[in-house]
Amino acid sequence: MLEITGTTRIFAVIGWPVEQVKAPTLFNAYFQRNGIDARVVPFKVPPENYIGVVRTLMAIENVGGIFVSIPHKPMSVDAVDEPSGRALLAGSCNAIYKGADGAIVGDLIDGEGFVRAFDRTLAGAPFGWAGAKALVVGSGGVGCAVAEALAARGIAAVDICDTRAAQAEALAARLRAAFPACRVGLGRPVAEGYDLVVNCTPLGMHEDDPMPIDLRGVSPECVVADCGMKIEMTKLLVEARARGCRIQKGKEMLIEQAPLYLERFGWPGVSSDAFRDMGAL
């Protein structure tokens, strides 16, 4: 039983919707197993109330931080006192916590979690970053984070695809300025010609969603990743596997992010292996 007392540190997961979030299952199991007096609680908050809710929660003494879910990551840059450099570059935050001086700090760790998961997915099969080309579909919080992380890792080229053309171009422009060695462009949701394609849109959260990326013509050498977590094997991943591609599930990104969240929330030095047997996500 997960008891909550006056000494319990509370961590909020804020989203709109929030039914799809996996952080409470993952982290509460970890806290219980390790005897840590902390709990993760989901909050369903509409966008118009988001910034006010963040400021209120972070003013509460026993609230230790916030996991940010869709669609609030871009707004989080304005909700905090001190966004990190990569949060400013990508225009999003997904981890909010208190700094040593009490300031509200925002960081973006989706991208680092994605790359760590990617390294694990390709263990034993090196990826040629210096000659590779990636397609990132979606320029919201997750898409910004993944694109920034790929460019920082040294990938040769990244194309951004989004129906919101101005938002996609704004992200591309920021990446070009920050990573001049990386060729950053705009693309279509078509996998042919890419070494890595990543779905960073909400498409795939429901069984009847349309395919976010056209896989016709995709090379079996391409890695296909889906950052969605509500359905483990989305239609995109099922089709990619059928075409012989290696795949990366969304939950892998969350598992690799888990130690990054804990480090910011006050528990450094935890391995992602500690989260791999926490039950169904």
C-alpha positions, 0 to 999 in steps of 0.5 A, a space after each residue: 500500500 502506498 501511504 501518504 503522510 505529512 512527510 511525503 514528498 509529492 511529485 506532480 505529473 501534469 498533462 492534458 490529457 493525463 490518462 496516458 502517463 506512465 510516470 506514476 506507475 514507474 516511479 511509485 513502484 521504485 519509491 515503494 521498493 526502495 523505502 523512499 517517502 515520495 509519491 508521484 500523482 497525476 494532475 489533469 490541467 487545461 493549458 489556460 491554467 497551466 502556468 498558474 498551477 505550476 507556480 502554486 505547486 512549486 510554492 508548496 514545501 513538500 512538492 519536490 518537482 513536476 513531470 511535464 506531459 503534453 501539451 505543456 512542455 513549450 509553456 514550461 519555459 515561461 512557467 519557470 524562473 531558470 530554464 536550462 540552455 537546452 530548454 531554451 534552445 528547444 523551446 520546451 521543458 519536461 522536468 521542473 524542480 527547485 534549485 539550491 537557491 529556491 528558484 524554479 528550474 526547468 530542464 529538458 531531458 526527453 532528448 537525452 533519454 531518447 538517445 540513451 535508449 537508442 544506444 541501448 536499442 542498437 547495442 552491438 550494432 554501431 550507428 554511423 552518426 557522422 553520415 546518418 540522416 534522421 526524420 523527426 515528425 512533430 515539433 512539439 516538446 518531444 520533437 524539439 528535445 529529440 531533434 536537439 539531442 540528435 544534433 548534439 550527438 553529431 548526426 549529419 542531418 535532421 529534417 523536421 516535419 510538422 503540419 505547423 510549418 512556422 513552428 517547424 521552421 522556427 525549431 530548424 532555425 534554432 538548431 542551425 544556429 546552435 549546430 552549424 555542422 548539422 544539416 537541418 531542413 524541413 521534411 515530409 512524413 515519409 521514411 524513405 531515404 532516412 536512417 532514423 525516423 522518429 514519431 514525436 506526435 500524439 498519433 498512435 495513442 489510440 488504435 484508430 489513429 492514422 499512421 504518422 509516417 509513411 513507411 513505404 520504401 523504408 530501408 530495413 536498415 532504418 531504425 523506426 522509433 515511436 515516442 508514444 507510451 499509451 500503446 506499447 506496439 503502435 501501428 507504426 512499430 508493428 509495420 516497421 518490424 514487419 518491414 525488417 526495421 529495428 524499432 524503439 518503443 516509447 517506454 524505453 525513452 521513459 526508462 532511460 529518463 528515469 535516472 535523469 529525473 531522479 538526479 534533478 529531484 534529489 536522488 543522483 547516481 541511480 541506474 536505468 536498470 533499476 526501473 526495468 522490472 517495475 511491472 507493466 508500463 
